Amino acid sequence: MWPRKKPAPPAPADPAATPAQAPHEIGQRDISDFGHDGSVPDLEALSDLERLFWTKTGAIIHKWHHYLPIYERYFERFRGSDVRMLEIGVFEGGSLDLWRDYLGADARIFGIDINPDCARFDGQSGQVRIGSQADPDFLASVVDEMGGIDIVLDDGSHRSDHIRESLRVLYPRLSEGGVYMVEDLHAAYWTDYGGGYHAASNVMNDFKTLIDDMHHWWHDEGQKLDHFRDSVGALHFHDSIVVIEKERQRRPVNSMQGERAK
């Protein structure tokens, strides 16, 4: 889980000297404002994935707590299979351990990171390849090595332009019935991650456009995002997470059954 946002600078002593703040500058936060108190929940009351997180030892994993049931909601059906998962962003290697423990021994798990130090995790709980999530050739080479992808979890740079490029390259190669999840999207509202509140560059605008594209049957504007064309079965928004479920979109049909009352 990254980024750790630096605090906003203090306001000038003279309020009259404070410059007007642009709309896209509003809402920057330091994640330390949301720190956990250190208490451990009742393990018996937790789901399998939550329990794996709270009992984790070894390599570091850092997650927002509300992400855990979201992961389980969308990934549970892949457990015990030879699912092909690509995680963008390796960090300290702990999340690869989590996915191995949760998904099982048959899962094909790859992680990518631009930091060459992450190569030390290669071959432990998954395969690690070093490169940029914004490099189309690198992404294609990793997917080729994996033999395809069923799950993509983007926990990489959190820059809007990088998220956008990864989606453009990877989503068309995601299997039918696959899941594409982007997390830490609170960074899309921060200018130093290439976004900003209501900024044109904010990748959340792409997801909002995707809603319109899914409903292209009902308007005359067509589909704007070609890499998603007719292939989004569902689009889910959670706090800081967007999930796209890939499914061939077919022209809606309707019918009426039964008999009219006399």
C-alpha positions in Angstrom: 0.0 0.0 0.0 1.5 3.3 -1.1 1.6 6.3 -1.2 2.3 7.9 2.1 1.2 11.4 1.4 3.1 14.3 2.9 1.1 16.7 5.0 -0.1 20.0 3.5 2.0 23.0 4.4 0.8 25.2 7.3 -1.4 28.1 6.4 0.2 31.6 6.4 -0.3 33.6 9.6 -2.3 36.3 7.7 -5.5 34.6 6.3 -5.8 37.5 3.9 -2.5 36.4 2.3 -3.6 32.9 1.6 -4.0 32.4 -2.2 -7.2 31.0 -3.6 -6.9 27.2 -3.7 -7.6 25.5 -7.1 -10.3 22.9 -6.9 -7.9 20.1 -7.8 -5.7 20.9 -4.8 -8.4 20.3 -2.3 -8.4 17.2 -0.1 -4.7 16.2 0.1 -4.1 14.1 3.2 -1.3 12.3 5.1 -2.2 8.7 5.6 -0.7 8.8 9.1 -4.0 10.6 9.9 -5.7 7.2 9.5 -3.3 5.1 11.5 -4.4 2.0 13.4 -4.3 1.9 17.2 -2.4 -1.4 17.2 -5.2 -3.6 18.6 -5.7 -7.1 17.0 -9.3 -8.1 16.2 -10.9 -11.4 17.3 -9.3 -13.9 14.9 -12.3 -16.2 15.2 -14.6 -13.6 13.8 -12.4 -12.9 10.7 -12.6 -14.3 7.2 -9.8 -16.5 5.9 -8.0 -13.7 4.1 -8.3 -11.3 7.1 -6.9 -14.0 9.4 -3.9 -14.5 7.0 -3.2 -10.8 7.1 -3.4 -10.4 10.9 -1.3 -13.5 11.6 1.3 -12.6 8.9 5.0 -13.0 9.8 8.1 -12.6 7.7 8.1 -10.1 4.8 6.2 -6.9 5.4 2.7 -6.4 4.1 0.9 -3.0 4.4 -2.8 -2.8 3.7 -5.8 -0.6 4.5 -8.1 -2.8 6.6 -11.2 -2.2 4.5 -9.4 -3.7 1.4 -9.3 -7.2 2.9 -13.1 -8.1 2.6 -13.0 -6.5 -0.9 -10.2 -8.8 -2.0 -12.1 -11.8 -0.6 -15.3 -10.7 -2.4 -13.7 -10.8 -5.8 -10.9 -13.3 -5.5 -12.5 -16.1 -3.4 -13.8 -18.0 -6.4 -10.2 -18.4 -7.7 -9.0 -20.3 -4.6 -7.5 -23.7 -5.2 -7.2 -23.2 -8.9 -4.4 -22.6 -11.3 -5.4 -18.9 -11.6 -2.9 -16.6 -13.1 -2.4 -13.4 -11.0 -0.3 -10.4 -11.8 0.3 -7.9 -9.0 1.7 -4.6 -10.0 3.9 -3.4 -7.1 5.9 -5.8 -5.0 7.1 -3.4 -2.2 8.5 -5.6 0.6 7.3 -8.9 -0.8 4.7 -9.6 1.9 1.6 -9.4 -0.4 3.0 -12.1 -2.7 3.1 -14.3 0.5 -0.5 -13.4 1.2 -1.7 -14.3 -2.3 0.2 -17.6 -2.2 -1.3 -18.6 1.1 -4.8 -17.5 0.1 -5.0 -18.7 -3.5 -3.1 -21.9 -3.0 -0.1 -23.9 -4.4 -1.5 -24.1 -8.0 -1.8 -20.4 -8.5 0.6 -18.8 -10.9 1.6 -15.6 -9.2 3.8 -12.9 -10.7 4.7 -9.5 -9.3 6.3 -6.6 -11.1 8.1 -3.6 -9.7 10.4 -0.9 -11.0 12.6 -1.2 -8.0 15.5 -3.6 -8.8 15.8 -4.5 -5.1 12.5 -6.4 -5.4 14.3 -9.0 -7.5 15.3 -10.7 -4.2 11.7 -11.9 -3.8 11.8 -13.8 -7.1 11.0 -17.5 -6.7 9.7 -17.2 -3.1 5.9 -16.9 -3.1 5.8 -16.0 -6.8 7.9 -14.8 -9.7 9.1 -11.2 -9.8 10.1 -9.3 -12.9 11.6 -5.8 -12.8 10.2 -3.1 -15.1 7.7 -0.3 -15.4 4.0 -0.7 -15.4 4.0 2.1 -18.0 6.2 0.1 -20.4 3.9 -1.8 -22.9 6.6 -4.1 -24.2 7.6 -5.1 -20.7 4.0 -5.8 -19.7 3.4 -7.8 -22.8 6.5 -9.9 -22.1 5.4 -10.7 -18.6 1.9 -11.7 -19.7 3.4 -13.9 -22.4 5.6 -15.6 -19.8 2.6 -16.2 -17.6 0.5 -17.7 -20.4 -2.3 -15.1 -19.8 -3.8 -13.4 -16.9 -7.0 -13.9 -14.8 -6.4 -11.4 -12.0 -4.6 -8.1 -12.2 -4.1 -6.1 -9.0 -2.6 -2.7 -9.6 -0.8 -1.5 -6.4 2.0 0.1 -8.3 3.0 3.8 -8.7 -0.5 5.1 -8.2 0.1 7.7 -10.9 -3.0 8.3 -13.0 -1.0 8.1 -16.3 0.6 4.8 -15.2 -2.7 3.2 -14.2 -4.2 4.3 -17.5 -1.3 2.8 -19.5 -1.4 -0.5 -17.6 -5.2 -0.8 -18.2 -4.7 0.0 -21.9 -2.2 -2.8 -22.3 -3.4 -5.4 -19.9 -7.2 -5.3 -19.9 -7.5 -6.6 -23.5 -5.3 -9.6 -22.5 -7.3 -10.4 -19.3 -9.2 -13.6 -19.6 -13.0 -13.8 -20.0 -14.4 -13.9 -16.4 -11.2 -12.2 -15.1 -10.9 -9.4 -12.5 -9.0 -6.2 -12.8 -8.6 -4.3 -9.5 -6.9 -0.9 -9.0 -6.3 0.1 -5.4 -5.1 3.2 -3.6 -7.1 5.4 -5.9 -7.2 8.2 -3.3 -3.9 9.1 -4.9 -5.8 10.0 -8.1 -7.0 13.2 -6.2 -3.4 14.3 -5.6 -1.6 16.5 -8.1 1.8 15.1 -7.3 0.5 11.7 -8.5 -0.7 13.1 -11.8 -4.3 13.7 -10.8 -6.3 16.2 -8.8 -9.9 16.8 -7.7 -11.9 17.2 -11.0 -8.6 17.4 -12.9 -8.8 16.2 -16.5 -5.8 13.9 -15.8 -7.4 12.1 -12.9 -7.8 8.4 -13.9 -11.2 8.3 -12.1 -12.5 10.1 -15.2 -11.7 7.0 -17.2 -13.8 4.9 -14.9 -16.7 7.4 -15.1 -16.5 7.4 -18.9 -16.6 3.6 -18.7 -20.0 3.8 -17.1 -21.2 5.7 -20.1 -19.5 3.2 -22.5 -21.3 0.3 -20.7 -24.6 2.0 -21.5 -23.8 2.9 -25.1 -26.9 1.1 -26.2 -28.9 4.0 -24.8 -27.1 7.0 -26.2 -25.6 8.1 -29.5 -22.0 8.9 -28.3 -20.6 5.5 -28.9 -17.8 3.9 -26.8 -14.8 6.2 -26.0 -12.4 3.7 -24.4 -11.5 1.1 -27.1 -9.6 -1.2 -24.8 -12.8 -1.9 -22.9 -15.1 -2.1 -25.9 -18.0 -4.5 -25.3 -16.0 -6.4 -22.6 -17.1 -5.0 -19.2 -19.6 -7.1 -17.4 -19.5 -5.1 -14.2 -17.8 -2.1 -12.7 -17.6 -1.7 -8.9 -16.5 1.3 -6.9 -15.3 1.0 -3.3 -13.4 3.5 -1.2 -10.0 3.8 -3.1 -10.7 0.7 -5.1 -12.2 0.1 -8.6 -12.9 -3.4 -9.8 -13.7 -4.4 -13.4 -15.1 -7.8 -14.2 -14.5 -8.8 -17.7 -17.4 -10.3 -19.6 -18.5 -10.1 -23.2 -21.2 -7.4 -23.4 -24.1 -8.5 -25.6 -27.0 -6.4 -26.9 -29.7 -6.3 -24.2 -33.0 -8.1 -25.0 -36.2 -8.2 -23.1 -39.4 -10.2 -23.2 -42.7 -10.5 -21.4 -43.9 -13.8 -19.9 -47.2 -14.9 -18.4 -50.8 -14.0 -19.3 -52.6 -10.7 -18.9 -55.3 -10.6 -16.2 -58.8 -10.7 -17.6 
